[in-house]
Amino acid sequence: MAHVHGRFTRFTGGIRVTPDVTDSQVQVRIDASSINTGNRTRDNHLRSADFLDVEHYPYIDFTSTRFAYRGGSRWTLNGTLTMHGTSRSVSLDTTYLGTVNGGYEQELRCAALAKAELHREDFTLNWRSMLARGIAVVGPTVQLELDIQAMYRTAETPMPPE
């Protein structure tokens, strides 16, 4: 088996920061059909009923339930991940990278890195055709890595140009 790296290219989301940061909220919606590993044949197979089944489950959703401070710049972001019609609790090991003013209209930006290990079977993502014949070509886990940038917005904040 080889490590395959991919990314989702279409997603939306938001972060609502509260005075008690542990009660802040994150919501993300990913267009599952936007998976891109750099191999069209593999990407189409990942979109098929064998894996993501984007025809029946077009989105992957994450909603946070709690931020837990772990010291320094490290946090655990607990939440619910819904994928392939199944919702599971997940914990994202998160490192806050900081905040800076810059970019378009000098908006306030923050950045973080988050990681988690997902088990495919928790989300009923089974490669049926090969596994049924006893051929294990896909490992049981997926390493999730998120490179996050967010911009502070109010009703008065101008939107950056497309």
N, C-alpha and C positions, 0 to 999 in steps of 0.2 A: 504494500500500500504506500501511496505517496501523500504528502500534504498538499491539499488543493486550497488555494487562497481565492476568495471571491468577495464581492461587495454588492450591496443593494444601492442602486443609483437614484431611486425615487422614494422619498420619505417626507413626512412632516412631523412636527413635534413642538412641544413647548415646555418651559420650566416656570413654575410659579414659586417664587421664594417667599417664605413667611418669616415673621420676626423670630420664631423658634425654628431654626433651619431644619431640625429633625422632622418637622411637619410639612416641609416643602413638597411640591408635587412635580412629577415628570410624566408626560404622556408622549408616546411616539407611535406613529402609524407608518408601516413600511409596505410599499407595493411589492408583493412577493414576486411578481413577474419581472421585476427589474434586476433580478440576480444576474451577476456578470462575473464569470471566472476566467474570461478570456478565451473560452472554447465554446463555440456556438452549439455543437452537438451536446456537450455536457450540460450547458445552460438549459437547453430545451428539455433534456432528460430531468434536470432538477425541477423544472416547471411542471412536469408531467404528474400523473396520478401516483407514480412510484415514490415521489418525494413531496414537494410542496403542494401539488394538485391545485394550481392557481385558478383553474376554472371553477372549482368549488370553494376555495379558500383564498381569495385575492389579496388579503391583507395579513400582516403580522403586527400585532398590537402589544405595546407594553404600557402599563400604568403602575406607577410607583405607589407603595403603601407606607414607606418609612425610610428616612435617612438615618443611619447610625454612625456616629463619629467614632473613629478608631485611633485617632492620634495623628499629629503632624498634619499632612495634607491628605490623609487617607480616610475614606468613608466606605460604608457598605450601603448600597442602594437596594432595598428590598422592594419587590413588586410582583405583578402578575404578567406573565407572558402568554399571549394567546396566539397559537400557530396551528394550522392544520385542524382547526375546530376544537382544539384542546387547550385548556388554560392550566398553567402550573405556576407555582411560586418559584421565583428565581432571586438570587442575590448577586449583584454586580459589585465586584471589588473595584472601587473607584478611587482615582487619584486626582485631586483638584490641582490644576496647573497654574491657576491665577487669573487675574482680571487686568485688562488694559483698555485705555481709551485709544481708539485708532480706526483707520479705515474710513468708509463712507460717512460723512457728516460727523466724524469723530465719535461714533457710537461706542458705548461701553460693551466690551466683549469679555467673555470668560471661556475657559477651556478646561477639559477634563479627559482622562482616559479611563475606560471601564473594561473589565474582563469578566468572563464567566465561562464555565464549561457546561454545555447542554448535552443531555443524553437523548439521542434520536428517538428511542422507543418511548420516552416520556410524552412525546408529541405524535406518536403513531407514525413516524417517518421511517418506514421500512422499505427497503428496495426489494419488493416482492419477487420479481422475476428471477433474480440471481440467488437470493437468500433461500427461496423455496427449493432450489437445487443444491443447497449446501455450499454455495460459493460465497465466501465472505470477502467482498471487494470494497466494502465501505465500513469504516470503523464505527464503533458504537457511540462515539462522542464527537461533538463539534465545539471547537474553541471559538468563542465569540469575543471579538475585540472591537470596541467602539472608540472612535476619535471624535470627541464632541466639541463643538464650538457653538456658543449661544450669544445672542445680542440682546441687550436690554431694550425693551420697547414700551412705549406708552401710546395713548391715542394720538398724541401730538408728534411722535417720532416719524420722520419721513422714511418711506420705504426705499431701499436701495434700488437702482435701476436693474432691470433683468439683463 
